[in-house]
Amino acid sequence: MSISHFHTITYHSVNSPSQLLVDNVAKVVQGVSDLLLLLDIDGTLSEFHPDPQQSFISNENLAILAELQNYLPVWLVTGRSVADARRLTAPLKLPVIGSHGLQCDTLIDSYSLVDIDLAQLQQINQSVINATGDRPHWRIEQKPFGVALHFREHPELADSALTIMQAIGHDFKEWQLKAGKCVYELLPQGVDKGSAINHVLKNYHPHCRPIFIGDDVTDEAGFIAVQSYGDTPNKKGSDIKGIGVKVGFEPTHAHYYVSDVSAVTDLLKGLLTLCQS
């Protein structure tokens, strides 16, 4: 079990991203026709909260997304389960890629992008419970496709959390360890946000220009996917190029960044203004 990819992304950015502001968004997106908007939730649409169950999306952001839906397709791409994404975005009805790319819910169809061993999932969940004991400073979240160990309220426990999850993952070779902001998760091998976004592009929006906005290390695969969309082994540099937007100032593969959640709100307002013009 390794998270070397996490360290590679965290400590080695591949470019110097440009700041994406309302003032330059029109030039960057080059019009809104055939644009596909893909959005993370935590740290992007909602502020990062010590307790994931206390997070919420502002009424302002929900209202902007409701309007944007009238002009372009909007998908959520989140580490949360589809059900949790639905709860946070109610009463909106948006298609969702959930559980870091493991679930796909198009509003018409809902399915898994990988097979999952439910018996092993239960074993992993019990192993995490046993390893952490009955201590309130750990938050264990069993998702439909994985188990997450949160330590948002106690970031000093990062090394302990990593040790626990690596040890458990060592016994489950078909599962992978993913690192996020104050969380480590064990999930089935084979899918991430990048591969899930490629699935959406191929099967639902093949001629759209994707823009993906996210804040966490798990979003990096999504930035790579949208920014290389259209490339083939024989032809690089297709006219259909996606846009990756990092929320925050950490090293990233994204070509663009915004400072925080409020800047995401401003960016969405700018897109909506473009759509309405």
Disulfide bonds with the S-S distance in Angstrom:
none
